[in-house]
Amino acid sequence: MGVKFFGAFLIERGVITPEQLFEALEEQKRVNLKLGEHAIRLGYLTPEQVEEIRKLQKREELRFGEAAVRLGYLTPEQVEQLIRIQKSSHKLLGDILVEKGFITKEVLARELKIFESEQRAYMTEMVYLPEGVKNRDFINIVVDLGKKFLLRTVDINTKFGDFTFEEYVKRGDYDVQVDIAGDVKMKVIFSPPQKLPELLVREYGIPDSPELRKDAVNEFMNVIMGNAVAKMERLGKRISISVPKEPDISSKCLKYNLVSPDDTYTFYFLEL
């Protein structure tokens, strides 16, 4: 079955067309403002301050409000107010489909019930791994951080997918490996789709070239692993990481996918 998004699920079942989904997603993007957009609209922040907050979020695992408070741009009370406003104005995809007349409320209720039944195993905020995996905490942290930084850096929403045990196969020119030493001994490979490097150079504000796209993926991996090290230190573990490099393994690994509506972002973990 595999992980699915609700819109793609409705298309597969013939409930809506791709064109209707696109129109509904565009409307959802228009009405569901981000916290920074609400803050600008209310005069709490300038666009330049929002950009500074986003830059901090690209380096550290911080929610927008946490980053804004750290930089002194918002008070905790203002953050709470913005969150309330955001929640009260948020529209779900299904509700927009109903508003546009693409489906009825009865069809929405029926399809949601089927979707949730089929996707229950994937509706989780935690990465599930079997008991036999030695460094489960570290793997959980890395995959979770990958999910968060994809969203905060390049606005790509993903879901936790399936894990398998299989040999690593190079996906493209931008696969990158980091070696872990200390209390955790492991090799970690991040294998992104070809479109991610292009998005990263744009977000990092660097010139675009094949070499700099590779550097951008390396930096993205550095951010993930650096924050993973900090989290492990808070758990009392001491680990060190190598600089990102070309993958050098061909052994069977734990493969874990993060799934977006149109791509897969894969991590491989080889325990040593």
TORDRENGU-116013 format. One record per residue (C-alpha): residue in one letter; residue number from 1; z, x negated, y. Coordinates in Angstrom, 3 decimals, decimal comma. Layout:
N
<atom><res>A</res><n>NUM</n><z>Z</z><x>X</x><y>Y</y></atom>
...
! end
This chain:
272
<atom><res>M</res><n>1</n><z>0,000</z><x>0,000</x><y>0,000</y></atom>
<atom><res>G</res><n>2</n><z>1,148</z><x>-2,611</x><y>2,573</y></atom>
<atom><res>V</res><n>3</n><z>2,454</z><x>-2,257</x><y>6,097</y></atom>
<atom><res>K</res><n>4</n><z>0,546</z><x>0,132</x><y>8,377</y></atom>
<atom><res>F</res><n>5</n><z>0,672</z><x>1,368</x><y>11,947</y></atom>
<atom><res>F</res><n>6</n><z>0,786</z><x>5,115</x><y>12,560</y></atom>
<atom><res>G</res><n>7</n><z>-2,509</z><x>5,301</x><y>14,434</y></atom>
<atom><res>A</res><n>8</n><z>-4,434</z><x>3,468</x><y>11,703</y></atom>
<atom><res>F</res><n>9</n><z>-2,721</z><x>5,675</x><y>9,128</y></atom>
<atom><res>L</res><n>10</n><z>-3,979</z><x>8,811</x><y>10,895</y></atom>
<atom><res>I</res><n>11</n><z>-7,534</z><x>7,444</x><y>11,011</y></atom>
<atom><res>E</res><n>12</n><z>-7,456</z><x>6,599</x><y>7,301</y></atom>
<atom><res>R</res><n>13</n><z>-6,408</z><x>10,162</x><y>6,525</y></atom>
<atom><res>G</res><n>14</n><z>-9,156</z><x>11,605</x><y>8,733</y></atom>
<atom><res>V</res><n>15</n><z>-6,667</z><x>13,260</x><y>11,105</y></atom>
<atom><res>I</res><n>16</n><z>-8,015</z><x>11,569</x><y>14,254</y></atom>
<atom><res>T</res><n>17</n><z>-11,021</z><x>9,439</x><y>15,142</y></atom>
<atom><res>P</res><n>18</n><z>-10,953</z><x>5,782</x><y>16,292</y></atom>
<atom><res>E</res><n>19</n><z>-12,085</z><x>6,951</x><y>19,730</y></atom>
<atom><res>Q</res><n>20</n><z>-9,172</z><x>9,385</x><y>19,988</y></atom>
<atom><res>L</res><n>21</n><z>-6,725</z><x>6,663</x><y>18,958</y></atom>
<atom><res>F</res><n>22</n><z>-8,113</z><x>4,282</x><y>21,574</y></atom>
<atom><res>E</res><n>23</n><z>-7,803</z><x>6,933</x><y>24,294</y></atom>
<atom><res>A</res><n>24</n><z>-4,219</z><x>7,735</x><y>23,272</y></atom>
<atom><res>L</res><n>25</n><z>-3,221</z><x>4,053</x><y>23,159</y></atom>
<atom><res>E</res><n>26</n><z>-4,669</z><x>3,492</x><y>26,624</y></atom>
<atom><res>E</res><n>27</n><z>-2,658</z><x>6,456</x><y>27,916</y></atom>
<atom><res>Q</res><n>28</n><z>0,471</z><x>5,126</x><y>26,204</y></atom>
<atom><res>K</res><n>29</n><z>-0,051</z><x>1,738</x><y>27,861</y></atom>
<atom><res>R</res><n>30</n><z>-0,453</z><x>3,451</x><y>31,239</y></atom>
<atom><res>V</res><n>31</n><z>2,675</z><x>5,614</x><y>31,078</y></atom>
<atom><res>N</res><n>32</n><z>5,078</z><x>3,354</x><y>29,131</y></atom>
<atom><res>L</res><n>33</n><z>5,919</z><x>0,821</x><y>31,804</y></atom>
<atom><res>K</res><n>34</n><z>7,676</z><x>-2,402</x><y>30,943</y></atom>
<atom><res>L</res><n>35</n><z>11,102</z><x>-3,114</x><y>32,400</y></atom>
<atom><res>G</res><n>36</n><z>9,618</z><x>-5,508</x><y>34,943</y></atom>
<atom><res>E</res><n>37</n><z>7,102</z><x>-2,915</x><y>36,091</y></atom>
<atom><res>H</res><n>38</n><z>9,896</z><x>-0,400</x><y>36,651</y></atom>
<atom><res>A</res><n>39</n><z>11,842</z><x>-3,063</x><y>38,584</y></atom>
<atom><res>I</res><n>40</n><z>8,857</z><x>-3,770</x><y>40,854</y></atom>
<atom><res>R</res><n>41</n><z>8,258</z><x>-0,048</x><y>41,418</y></atom>
<atom><res>L</res><n>42</n><z>11,899</z><x>0,419</x><y>42,495</y></atom>
<atom><res>G</res><n>43</n><z>11,864</z><x>-2,670</x><y>44,732</y></atom>
<atom><res>Y</res><n>44</n><z>14,404</z><x>-4,577</x><y>42,632</y></atom>
<atom><res>L</res><n>45</n><z>12,018</z><x>-7,433</x><y>41,853</y></atom>
<atom><res>T</res><n>46</n><z>8,870</z><x>-8,991</x><y>43,247</y></atom>
<atom><res>P</res><n>47</n><z>5,870</z><x>-9,737</x><y>40,992</y></atom>
<atom><res>E</res><n>48</n><z>6,663</z><x>-13,434</x><y>41,405</y></atom>
<atom><res>Q</res><n>49</n><z>10,214</z><x>-12,929</x><y>40,140</y></atom>
<atom><res>V</res><n>50</n><z>8,932</z><x>-10,940</x><y>37,146</y></atom>
<atom><res>E</res><n>51</n><z>6,619</z><x>-13,842</x><y>36,312</y></atom>
<atom><res>E</res><n>52</n><z>9,534</z><x>-16,304</x><y>36,497</y></atom>
<atom><res>I</res><n>53</n><z>11,519</z><x>-14,092</x><y>34,124</y></atom>
<atom><res>R</res><n>54</n><z>8,590</z><x>-13,948</x><y>31,702</y></atom>
<atom><res>K</res><n>55</n><z>8,254</z><x>-17,744</x><y>31,804</y></atom>
<atom><res>L</res><n>56</n><z>11,893</z><x>-18,057</x><y>30,762</y></atom>
<atom><res>Q</res><n>57</n><z>11,319</z><x>-15,529</x><y>27,960</y></atom>
<atom><res>K</res><n>58</n><z>8,481</z><x>-17,676</x><y>26,623</y></atom>
<atom><res>R</res><n>59</n><z>10,950</z><x>-20,544</x><y>26,110</y></atom>
<atom><res>E</res><n>60</n><z>14,172</z><x>-18,835</x><y>25,053</y></atom>
<atom><res>E</res><n>61</n><z>15,104</z><x>-15,839</x><y>22,937</y></atom>
<atom><res>L</res><n>62</n><z>16,158</z><x>-13,558</x><y>25,773</y></atom>
<atom><res>R</res><n>63</n><z>15,520</z><x>-9,924</x><y>26,553</y></atom>
<atom><res>F</res><n>64</n><z>13,976</z><x>-9,252</x><y>29,941</y></atom>
<atom><res>G</res><n>65</n><z>17,271</z><x>-8,003</x><y>31,375</y></atom>
<atom><res>E</res><n>66</n><z>19,208</z><x>-10,983</x><y>30,035</y></atom>
<atom><res>A</res><n>67</n><z>16,713</z><x>-13,401</x><y>31,568</y></atom>
<atom><res>A</res><n>68</n><z>16,765</z><x>-11,546</x><y>34,901</y></atom>
<atom><res>V</res><n>69</n><z>20,561</z><x>-11,679</x><y>35,084</y></atom>
<atom><res>R</res><n>70</n><z>20,631</z><x>-15,372</x><y>34,163</y></atom>
<atom><res>L</res><n>71</n><z>18,193</z><x>-16,157</x><y>36,975</y></atom>
<atom><res>G</res><n>72</n><z>20,267</z><x>-14,088</x><y>39,397</y></atom>
<atom><res>Y</res><n>73</n><z>17,480</z><x>-11,618</x><y>40,104</y></atom>
<atom><res>L</res><n>74</n><z>19,227</z><x>-8,502</x><y>38,739</y></atom>
<atom><res>T</res><n>75</n><z>22,781</z><x>-7,357</x><y>38,170</y></atom>
<atom><res>P</res><n>76</n><z>23,882</z><x>-5,996</x><y>34,769</y></atom>
<atom><res>E</res><n>77</n><z>24,208</z><x>-2,574</x><y>36,385</y></atom>
<atom><res>Q</res><n>78</n><z>20,613</z><x>-2,682</x><y>37,608</y></atom>
<atom><res>V</res><n>79</n><z>19,434</z><x>-3,687</x><y>34,136</y></atom>
<atom><res>E</res><n>80</n><z>21,275</z><x>-0,723</x><y>32,586</y></atom>
<atom><res>Q</res><n>81</n><z>19,689</z><x>1,624</x><y>35,137</y></atom>
<atom><res>L</res><n>82</n><z>16,198</z><x>0,250</x><y>34,403</y></atom>
<atom><res>I</res><n>83</n><z>16,719</z><x>0,657</x><y>30,649</y></atom>
<atom><res>R</res><n>84</n><z>17,777</z><x>4,299</x><y>31,152</y></atom>
<atom><res>I</res><n>85</n><z>14,680</z><x>4,962</x><y>33,263</y></atom>
<atom><res>Q</res><n>86</n><z>12,437</z><x>3,267</x><y>30,726</y></atom>
<atom><res>K</res><n>87</n><z>13,875</z><x>5,250</x><y>27,818</y></atom>
<atom><res>S</res><n>88</n><z>13,670</z><x>8,579</x><y>29,658</y></atom>
<atom><res>S</res><n>89</n><z>9,981</z><x>8,089</x><y>30,497</y></atom>
<atom><res>H</res><n>90</n><z>8,856</z><x>6,585</x><y>27,184</y></atom>
<atom><res>K</res><n>91</n><z>6,180</z><x>8,492</x><y>25,251</y></atom>
<atom><res>L</res><n>92</n><z>5,455</z><x>8,075</x><y>21,549</y></atom>
<atom><res>L</res><n>93</n><z>1,894</z><x>7,872</x><y>20,269</y></atom>
<atom><res>G</res><n>94</n><z>2,220</z><x>11,141</x><y>18,347</y></atom>
<atom><res>D</res><n>95</n><z>3,372</z><x>13,036</x><y>21,420</y></atom>
<atom><res>I</res><n>96</n><z>0,399</z><x>11,755</x><y>23,412</y></atom>
<atom><res>L</res><n>97</n><z>-1,987</z><x>12,804</x><y>20,642</y></atom>
<atom><res>V</res><n>98</n><z>-0,499</z><x>16,306</x><y>20,837</y></atom>
<atom><res>E</res><n>99</n><z>-0,659</z><x>16,396</x><y>24,650</y></atom>
<atom><res>K</res><n>100</n><z>-4,343</z><x>15,489</x><y>24,536</y></atom>
<atom><res>G</res><n>101</n><z>-5,038</z><x>18,204</x><y>21,975</y></atom>
<atom><res>F</res><n>102</n><z>-6,181</z><x>15,789</x><y>19,270</y></atom>
<atom><res>I</res><n>103</n><z>-3,593</z><x>17,162</x><y>16,802</y></atom>
<atom><res>T</res><n>104</n><z>-1,060</z><x>19,989</x><y>16,761</y></atom>
<atom><res>K</res><n>105</n><z>2,708</z><x>19,645</x><y>16,637</y></atom>
<atom><res>E</res><n>106</n><z>2,628</z><x>20,961</x><y>13,070</y></atom>
<atom><res>V</res><n>107</n><z>0,109</z><x>18,321</x><y>11,985</y></atom>
<atom><res>L</res><n>108</n><z>2,154</z><x>15,606</x><y>13,728</y></atom>
<atom><res>A</res><n>109</n><z>5,323</z><x>16,648</x><y>11,906</y></atom>
<atom><res>R</res><n>110</n><z>3,520</z><x>16,717</x><y>8,556</y></atom>
<atom><res>E</res><n>111</n><z>1,832</z><x>13,332</x><y>9,021</y></atom>
<atom><res>L</res><n>112</n><z>4,999</z><x>11,658</x><y>10,285</y></atom>
<atom><res>K</res><n>113</n><z>6,855</z><x>12,809</x><y>7,194</y></atom>
<atom><res>I</res><n>114</n><z>4,163</z><x>11,372</x><y>4,886</y></atom>
<atom><res>F</res><n>115</n><z>3,917</z><x>8,155</x><y>6,921</y></atom>
<atom><res>E</res><n>116</n><z>7,674</z><x>7,554</x><y>6,936</y></atom>
<atom><res>S</res><n>117</n><z>7,866</z><x>8,208</x><y>3,205</y></atom>
<atom><res>E</res><n>118</n><z>5,128</z><x>5,674</x><y>2,470</y></atom>
<atom><res>Q</res><n>119</n><z>6,301</z><x>3,057</x><y>4,976</y></atom>
<atom><res>R</res><n>120</n><z>10,074</z><x>3,308</x><y>4,483</y></atom>
<atom><res>A</res><n>121</n><z>10,243</z><x>-0,155</x><y>2,888</y></atom>
<atom><res>Y</res><n>122</n><z>8,719</z><x>-1,722</x><y>6,016</y></atom>
<atom><res>M</res><n>123</n><z>10,717</z><x>0,180</x><y>8,626</y></atom>
<atom><res>T</res><n>124</n><z>13,331</z><x>-2,500</x><y>9,092</y></atom>
<atom><res>E</res><n>125</n><z>14,547</z><x>-4,837</x><y>11,786</y></atom>
<atom><res>M</res><n>126</n><z>15,513</z><x>-7,428</x><y>9,196</y></atom>
<atom><res>V</res><n>127</n><z>13,400</z><x>-9,683</x><y>7,032</y></atom>
<atom><res>Y</res><n>128</n><z>14,159</z><x>-8,915</x><y>3,392</y></atom>
<atom><res>L</res><n>129</n><z>14,198</z><x>-11,854</x><y>0,988</y></atom>
<atom><res>P</res><n>130</n><z>15,411</z><x>-12,016</x><y>-2,624</y></atom>
<atom><res>E</res><n>131</n><z>18,760</z><x>-13,578</x><y>-3,500</y></atom>
<atom><res>G</res><n>132</n><z>17,113</z><x>-16,534</x><y>-5,229</y></atom>
<atom><res>V</res><n>133</n><z>15,700</z><x>-17,969</x><y>-2,001</y></atom>
<atom><res>K</res><n>134</n><z>17,949</z><x>-20,888</x><y>-1,084</y></atom>
<atom><res>N</res><n>135</n><z>17,659</z><x>-20,938</x><y>2,708</y></atom>
<atom><res>R</res><n>136</n><z>17,377</z><x>-17,221</x><y>3,381</y></atom>
<atom><res>D</res><n>137</n><z>19,196</z><x>-17,309</x><y>6,738</y></atom>
<atom><res>F</res><n>138</n><z>16,899</z><x>-19,943</x><y>8,176</y></atom>
<atom><res>I</res><n>139</n><z>13,728</z><x>-18,232</x><y>6,936</y></atom>
<atom><res>N</res><n>140</n><z>14,944</z><x>-14,887</x><y>8,306</y></atom>
<atom><res>I</res><n>141</n><z>15,583</z><x>-16,483</x><y>11,691</y></atom>
<atom><res>V</res><n>142</n><z>12,184</z><x>-18,192</x><y>11,906</y></atom>
<atom><res>V</res><n>143</n><z>10,179</z><x>-15,084</x><y>10,991</y></atom>
<atom><res>D</res><n>144</n><z>12,244</z><x>-12,889</x><y>13,316</y></atom>
<atom><res>L</res><n>145</n><z>11,716</z><x>-15,350</x><y>16,193</y></atom>
<atom><res>G</res><n>146</n><z>7,998</z><x>-15,450</x><y>15,432</y></atom>
<atom><res>K</res><n>147</n><z>7,906</z><x>-11,673</x><y>15,793</y></atom>
<atom><res>K</res><n>148</n><z>9,835</z><x>-11,738</x><y>19,079</y></atom>
<atom><res>F</res><n>149</n><z>7,857</z><x>-14,545</x><y>20,715</y></atom>
<atom><res>L</res><n>150</n><z>4,506</z><x>-13,020</x><y>19,755</y></atom>
<atom><res>L</res><n>151</n><z>5,581</z><x>-9,904</x><y>21,638</y></atom>
<atom><res>R</res><n>152</n><z>7,157</z><x>-11,665</x><y>24,614</y></atom>
<atom><res>T</res><n>153</n><z>4,539</z><x>-14,381</x><y>25,034</y></atom>
<atom><res>V</res><n>154</n><z>1,212</z><x>-12,668</x><y>24,293</y></atom>
<atom><res>D</res><n>155</n><z>2,234</z><x>-8,985</x><y>24,047</y></atom>
<atom><res>I</res><n>156</n><z>1,351</z><x>-8,716</x><y>20,342</y></atom>
<atom><res>N</res><n>157</n><z>3,473</z><x>-6,192</x><y>18,449</y></atom>
<atom><res>T</res><n>158</n><z>3,950</z><x>-6,954</x><y>14,753</y></atom>
<atom><res>K</res><n>159</n><z>5,835</z><x>-5,557</x><y>11,777</y></atom>
<atom><res>F</res><n>160</n><z>7,481</z><x>-7,444</x><y>8,944</y></atom>
<atom><res>G</res><n>161</n><z>5,041</z><x>-7,486</x><y>6,052</y></atom>
<atom><res>D</res><n>162</n><z>5,248</z><x>-8,487</x><y>2,416</y></atom>
<atom><res>F</res><n>163</n><z>6,307</z><x>-11,880</x><y>1,105</y></atom>
<atom><res>T</res><n>164</n><z>4,713</z><x>-13,592</x><y>-1,883</y></atom>
<atom><res>F</res><n>165</n><z>5,009</z><x>-16,928</x><y>-3,665</y></atom>
<atom><res>E</res><n>166</n><z>1,662</z><x>-18,697</x><y>-3,671</y></atom>
<atom><res>E</res><n>167</n><z>-0,070</z><x>-21,980</x><y>-2,874</y></atom>
<atom><res>Y</res><n>168</n><z>-0,710</z><x>-22,759</x><y>0,768</y></atom>
<atom><res>V</res><n>169</n><z>-4,380</z><x>-22,478</x><y>1,698</y></atom>
<atom><res>K</res><n>170</n><z>-5,470</z><x>-23,657</x><y>5,139</y></atom>
<atom><res>R</res><n>171</n><z>-6,657</z><x>-20,747</x><y>7,247</y></atom>
<atom><res>G</res><n>172</n><z>-8,308</z><x>-22,496</x><y>10,172</y></atom>
<atom><res>D</res><n>173</n><z>-8,123</z><x>-25,246</x><y>12,768</y></atom>
<atom><res>Y</res><n>174</n><z>-4,821</z><x>-24,115</x><y>14,249</y></atom>
<atom><res>D</res><n>175</n><z>-2,440</z><x>-24,183</x><y>11,269</y></atom>
<atom><res>V</res><n>176</n><z>0,597</z><x>-26,268</x><y>12,167</y></atom>
<atom><res>Q</res><n>177</n><z>3,522</z><x>-27,683</x><y>10,162</y></atom>
<atom><res>V</res><n>178</n><z>7,070</z><x>-28,654</x><y>11,135</y></atom>
<atom><res>D</res><n>179</n><z>9,401</z><x>-30,528</x><y>8,782</y></atom>
<atom><res>I</res><n>180</n><z>13,081</z><x>-29,592</x><y>8,672</y></atom>
<atom><res>A</res><n>181</n><z>15,887</z><x>-32,044</x><y>7,781</y></atom>
<atom><res>G</res><n>182</n><z>19,683</z><x>-31,956</x><y>7,669</y></atom>
<atom><res>D</res><n>183</n><z>21,601</z><x>-28,997</x><y>6,244</y></atom>
<atom><res>V</res><n>184</n><z>18,226</z><x>-27,313</x><y>5,639</y></atom>
<atom><res>K</res><n>185</n><z>15,429</z><x>-29,290</x><y>4,000</y></atom>
<atom><res>M</res><n>186</n><z>12,102</z><x>-27,544</x><y>4,228</y></atom>
<atom><res>K</res><n>187</n><z>8,497</z><x>-27,638</x><y>5,410</y></atom>
<atom><res>V</res><n>188</n><z>7,372</z><x>-24,716</x><y>7,586</y></atom>
<atom><res>I</res><n>189</n><z>3,735</z><x>-23,880</x><y>8,309</y></atom>
<atom><res>F</res><n>190</n><z>2,553</z><x>-21,350</x><y>10,874</y></atom>
<atom><res>S</res><n>191</n><z>-0,963</z><x>-20,039</x><y>10,204</y></atom>
<atom><res>P</res><n>192</n><z>-2,256</z><x>-17,857</x><y>13,083</y></atom>
<atom><res>P</res><n>193</n><z>-5,551</z><x>-16,008</x><y>13,475</y></atom>
<atom><res>Q</res><n>194</n><z>-8,206</z><x>-17,683</x><y>15,609</y></atom>
<atom><res>K</res><n>195</n><z>-7,565</z><x>-15,444</x><y>18,620</y></atom>
<atom><res>L</res><n>196</n><z>-3,956</z><x>-16,561</x><y>19,201</y></atom>
<atom><res>P</res><n>197</n><z>-4,714</z><x>-20,025</x><y>20,676</y></atom>
<atom><res>E</res><n>198</n><z>-6,995</z><x>-18,458</x><y>23,292</y></atom>
<atom><res>L</res><n>199</n><z>-4,232</z><x>-16,061</x><y>24,326</y></atom>
<atom><res>L</res><n>200</n><z>-1,648</z><x>-18,853</x><y>24,415</y></atom>
<atom><res>V</res><n>201</n><z>-3,584</z><x>-21,189</x><y>26,730</y></atom>
<atom><res>R</res><n>202</n><z>-4,002</z><x>-18,268</x><y>29,116</y></atom>
<atom><res>E</res><n>203</n><z>-0,288</z><x>-17,426</x><y>29,031</y></atom>
<atom><res>Y</res><n>204</n><z>0,808</z><x>-21,067</x><y>29,345</y></atom>
<atom><res>G</res><n>205</n><z>-1,567</z><x>-21,549</x><y>32,273</y></atom>
<atom><res>I</res><n>206</n><z>-3,413</z><x>-24,568</x><y>30,861</y></atom>
<atom><res>P</res><n>207</n><z>-7,173</z><x>-25,324</x><y>30,794</y></atom>
<atom><res>D</res><n>208</n><z>-9,049</z><x>-24,019</x><y>27,776</y></atom>
<atom><res>S</res><n>209</n><z>-10,502</z><x>-26,442</x><y>25,247</y></atom>
<atom><res>P</res><n>210</n><z>-10,233</z><x>-26,855</x><y>21,445</y></atom>
<atom><res>E</res><n>211</n><z>-7,707</z><x>-29,671</x><y>21,868</y></atom>
<atom><res>L</res><n>212</n><z>-5,557</z><x>-27,777</x><y>24,352</y></atom>
<atom><res>R</res><n>213</n><z>-5,667</z><x>-24,653</x><y>22,202</y></atom>
<atom><res>K</res><n>214</n><z>-4,162</z><x>-26,758</x><y>19,413</y></atom>
<atom><res>D</res><n>215</n><z>-1,545</z><x>-28,058</x><y>21,847</y></atom>
<atom><res>A</res><n>216</n><z>-0,728</z><x>-24,460</x><y>22,836</y></atom>
<atom><res>V</res><n>217</n><z>-0,113</z><x>-23,469</x><y>19,206</y></atom>
<atom><res>N</res><n>218</n><z>2,046</z><x>-26,592</x><y>18,758</y></atom>
<atom><res>E</res><n>219</n><z>4,079</z><x>-25,604</x><y>21,814</y></atom>
<atom><res>F</res><n>220</n><z>4,454</z><x>-22,050</x><y>20,515</y></atom>
<atom><res>M</res><n>221</n><z>5,752</z><x>-23,457</x><y>17,220</y></atom>
<atom><res>N</res><n>222</n><z>8,093</z><x>-25,805</x><y>19,103</y></atom>
<atom><res>V</res><n>223</n><z>9,581</z><x>-22,824</x><y>20,945</y></atom>
<atom><res>I</res><n>224</n><z>10,157</z><x>-20,888</x><y>17,716</y></atom>
<atom><res>M</res><n>225</n><z>11,692</z><x>-23,840</x><y>15,885</y></atom>
<atom><res>G</res><n>226</n><z>13,787</z><x>-24,986</x><y>18,842</y></atom>
<atom><res>N</res><n>227</n><z>15,362</z><x>-21,550</x><y>19,136</y></atom>
<atom><res>A</res><n>228</n><z>15,829</z><x>-21,461</x><y>15,349</y></atom>
<atom><res>V</res><n>229</n><z>17,750</z><x>-24,767</x><y>15,514</y></atom>
<atom><res>A</res><n>230</n><z>19,999</z><x>-23,347</x><y>18,257</y></atom>
<atom><res>K</res><n>231</n><z>20,738</z><x>-20,257</x><y>16,145</y></atom>
<atom><res>M</res><n>232</n><z>21,526</z><x>-22,338</x><y>13,070</y></atom>
<atom><res>E</res><n>233</n><z>23,886</z><x>-24,521</x><y>15,129</y></atom>
<atom><res>R</res><n>234</n><z>25,797</z><x>-21,380</x><y>16,101</y></atom>
<atom><res>L</res><n>235</n><z>26,150</z><x>-20,729</x><y>12,356</y></atom>
<atom><res>G</res><n>236</n><z>27,653</z><x>-24,198</x><y>11,901</y></atom>
<atom><res>K</res><n>237</n><z>24,504</z><x>-25,812</x><y>10,452</y></atom>
<atom><res>R</res><n>238</n><z>23,070</z><x>-29,104</x><y>11,663</y></atom>
<atom><res>I</res><n>239</n><z>19,322</z><x>-29,504</x><y>11,319</y></atom>
<atom><res>S</res><n>240</n><z>16,542</z><x>-31,492</x><y>12,970</y></atom>
<atom><res>I</res><n>241</n><z>12,840</z><x>-30,767</x><y>13,276</y></atom>
<atom><res>S</res><n>242</n><z>9,760</z><x>-32,972</x><y>13,379</y></atom>
<atom><res>V</res><n>243</n><z>7,018</z><x>-32,740</x><y>15,959</y></atom>
<atom><res>P</res><n>244</n><z>4,286</z><x>-30,258</x><y>14,955</y></atom>
<atom><res>K</res><n>245</n><z>1,608</z><x>-31,837</x><y>12,780</y></atom>
<atom><res>E</res><n>246</n><z>-1,279</z><x>-31,082</x><y>10,441</y></atom>
<atom><res>P</res><n>247</n><z>-0,166</z><x>-29,363</x><y>7,201</y></atom>
<atom><res>D</res><n>248</n><z>0,192</z><x>-31,811</x><y>4,312</y></atom>
<atom><res>I</res><n>249</n><z>1,237</z><x>-29,565</x><y>1,409</y></atom>
<atom><res>S</res><n>250</n><z>-0,621</z><x>-27,723</x><y>-1,319</y></atom>
<atom><res>S</res><n>251</n><z>2,344</z><x>-26,536</x><y>-3,363</y></atom>
<atom><res>K</res><n>252</n><z>3,434</z><x>-22,991</x><y>-4,076</y></atom>
<atom><res>C</res><n>253</n><z>5,400</z><x>-21,671</x><y>-1,081</y></atom>
<atom><res>L</res><n>254</n><z>7,105</z><x>-18,547</x><y>0,098</y></atom>
<atom><res>K</res><n>255</n><z>4,462</z><x>-16,819</x><y>2,214</y></atom>
<atom><res>Y</res><n>256</n><z>5,633</z><x>-14,239</x><y>4,749</y></atom>
<atom><res>N</res><n>257</n><z>3,295</z><x>-12,159</x><y>6,904</y></atom>
<atom><res>L</res><n>258</n><z>3,821</z><x>-10,600</x><y>10,292</y></atom>
<atom><res>V</res><n>259</n><z>1,282</z><x>-7,794</x><y>10,596</y></atom>
<atom><res>S</res><n>260</n><z>-0,264</z><x>-6,465</x><y>13,819</y></atom>
<atom><res>P</res><n>261</n><z>-2,711</z><x>-3,550</x><y>13,983</y></atom>
<atom><res>D</res><n>262</n><z>-5,672</z><x>-5,926</x><y>13,654</y></atom>
<atom><res>D</res><n>263</n><z>-4,407</z><x>-9,321</x><y>12,439</y></atom>
<atom><res>T</res><n>264</n><z>-1,892</z><x>-11,183</x><y>10,295</y></atom>
<atom><res>Y</res><n>265</n><z>0,360</z><x>-14,041</x><y>11,426</y></atom>
<atom><res>T</res><n>266</n><z>1,572</z><x>-16,032</x><y>8,431</y></atom>
<atom><res>F</res><n>267</n><z>4,512</z><x>-18,358</x><y>7,822</y></atom>
<atom><res>Y</res><n>268</n><z>4,768</z><x>-20,586</x><y>4,737</y></atom>
<atom><res>F</res><n>269</n><z>8,102</z><x>-22,069</x><y>3,657</y></atom>
<atom><res>L</res><n>270</n><z>8,394</z><x>-24,908</x><y>1,118</y></atom>
<atom><res>E</res><n>271</n><z>12,015</z><x>-25,605</x><y>0,181</y></atom>
<atom><res>L</res><n>272</n><z>12,740</z><x>-29,241</x><y>-0,681</y></atom>
! end
